[in-house]
């Protein structure tokens, strides 16, 4: 598994088009990653979850970027614990960006 810092670095490369994809492919990826738009910014991301062998959720992640006030910020969030899922990681990110006035 790659670290959250590595995930954020890869997301930064996607945000700035520093990947071997066509502009059309990057535009499609951006559409697929759209989460929500507010008066302050636009959130893009992808979530995922992990489970124990018995199916108990123990990990949630959310990676993406936010556009706000003409700037872009890449992020990666991993949350771990019993019954933790991707929605938990997403909630953390949204809360932070809302408190920072970016979303």
C-alpha positions in Angstrom: 0.0 0.0 0.0 1.3 3.5 -0.8 1.3 6.1 1.9 -1.1 9.0 2.1 1.8 11.3 1.1 2.5 9.3 -2.0 -1.2 9.2 -2.8 -1.4 13.0 -2.5 1.7 13.3 -4.7 0.1 11.1 -7.4 -3.1 13.2 -7.1 -1.1 16.4 -7.6 0.3 14.9 -10.8 -3.2 14.2 -12.1 -4.4 17.7 -11.1 -1.6 19.4 -13.0 -1.7 17.0 -16.0 1.7 15.6 -15.3 0.7 12.0 -16.3 0.8 10.1 -19.5 -2.9 10.5 -20.3 -4.6 12.5 -23.0 -6.4 15.7 -22.2 -9.7 13.9 -23.0 -8.9 11.1 -20.6 -8.1 13.6 -17.8 -11.3 15.5 -18.5 -13.3 12.2 -18.1 -11.4 11.4 -14.9 -12.3 14.8 -13.5 -16.0 14.2 -14.3 -15.9 10.8 -12.6 -14.2 12.3 -9.5 -16.7 15.2 -9.0 -18.2 15.0 -5.5 -19.8 18.4 -4.8 -19.7 22.1 -5.5 -20.3 24.9 -3.0 -20.1 28.7 -3.2 -16.5 28.4 -1.9 -15.1 25.5 -3.9 -15.4 22.2 -5.8 -14.4 18.8 -4.3 -13.1 15.9 -6.4 -12.2 12.5 -5.1 -12.3 8.8 -4.9 -13.1 6.7 -1.9 -12.3 3.1 -0.8 -12.7 0.8 2.1 -10.8 -2.2 3.5 -12.1 -5.2 5.6 -10.8 -7.9 7.9 -11.1 -11.5 6.7 -14.5 -11.7 8.4 -15.8 -8.7 6.5 -15.6 -6.2 9.3 -14.7 -2.7 7.9 -11.4 -1.5 9.4 -10.1 1.1 6.9 -11.5 4.0 4.9 -9.7 6.3 2.5 -10.5 9.3 0.4 -8.0 10.9 -2.1 -8.6 13.8 -4.4 -8.3 17.5 -4.6 -10.3 20.7 -4.0 -10.5 23.8 -6.2 -11.1 27.0 -4.3 -10.3 30.7 -5.0 -8.3 29.8 -8.1 -6.1 27.3 -6.3 -6.0 23.5 -6.2 -5.1 21.4 -3.1 -4.4 17.7 -3.4 -5.1 15.5 -0.4 -5.2 11.9 0.9 -6.9 10.8 4.0 -6.8 7.3 5.6 -8.9 6.4 8.7 -8.5 3.2 10.6 -10.6 1.4 13.3 -13.4 -1.0 13.8 -16.4 -0.2 11.5 -14.4 2.6 9.7 -15.3 3.0 6.1 -14.6 5.4 3.2 -17.5 7.7 4.3 -15.6 8.4 7.5 -12.5 9.5 5.6 -14.6 11.6 3.3 -16.4 13.3 6.3 -13.0 14.1 7.9 -11.8 15.8 4.7 -15.0 17.7 4.1 -15.0 19.0 7.7 -11.4 20.2 7.4 -12.0 22.0 4.1 -15.2 23.6 5.4 -13.4 24.9 8.5 -10.6 26.3 6.3 -13.1 28.0 4.1 -12.2 26.0 1.0 -15.5 24.2 0.7 
